[in-house]
Amino acid sequence: MKILCTAICLVTTFLFAGIASAATVTGNLNVSANVVTHCTLSTSDVNFGNYTGSALDATGDVSVTCTNAQSYTIALSRGHSSDYNRFMTFNYELYYNLYKDASHATIWGDGTEGSETVSDTGSSSPQSHTVYGRIPGGQWPDTGAYSDSIVVTITY
């Protein structure tokens, strides 16, 4: 009897195994992205330190990172000044300027009033652009901490 029961169970299992088979359905999942041109910038300040009446030079930096080898232009604002005779303020004005070259021959500005912008082509690595600053000698404003704020604009 035990053998007969085992045989019936095995036959029943094989019969129903064909009926209980699993079904499979497949489909596609599309994945996409749109890479857009994007540029970022970081800056390091132009810090002249202590001015004692003699001409004083200092440098800063504008660093740009762009996607897709994008070309860009960097413009620097006038700061407190209404033209490119830039000045820092405290109680009085301390004149200075920012240049795109170490010889201080070309004022770095927005491309107006004789100033020029800086142009380059970006990459996925930061592109560094030195800002050359100079305070002319012979100025004697009041003692104090003079400052100006320059807006850096990247157009791409």
Residue, then its C-alpha position, 0 to 999 in steps of 0.5 A: m500500500k505504501i508503494l502504491c501511495t508513493a506511485i500515485c503521488l509521483v504520477t499526480t506531481f508530474l501531471f500537475a507540474g506541466i499545468a503549473s509552468a511559469a510564464t515570462v514577459t519581456g519589455n524594454l526600458n529606455v534610458s536617456a539624458n540630455v547633456v547641456t552646456h554648463c560652466t562654473l567659476s571660482t575665484s581667489d582674491v587680489n589681496f594687496g596687503n599693506y600699501t605704504g605709498s609705493a606702487l604695489d602689485a598683487t595677483g588673484d585668479v578666476s578659474v573656469t570649468c565648462t562642459n563640452a569644450q565650450s568657449y567662454t568670455i570672462a568680464l570683470s565689472r568696474g567695482h565702485s567706480s563708474d569707469y575703469n579708473r577703479f578705486m577701493t574705498f574706506n574714508y577716501e579712495l585708493y586707486y588701483n586697477l586689474y589687468k589681464d597681463a603681467s605687464h599691466a598694459t591691458i585693463w581687464g574689464d567688460g570690453t568697453e572704455g578700452s578694457e578687454t575681456v579674457s576668452d578661452t575654451g573650457s574643458s572638464s578641468p579648471q582653466s586658471h586665469t591670473v588677475y594682475g592688480r596694481i596700486p599706483g604709487g604716490q597716493w596718501p589716503d587715510t589709514g584704514a582697510y580699503s576694499d572694492s567688490i568686482v563682479v565676475t561674469i562668464t558668458y558662454 
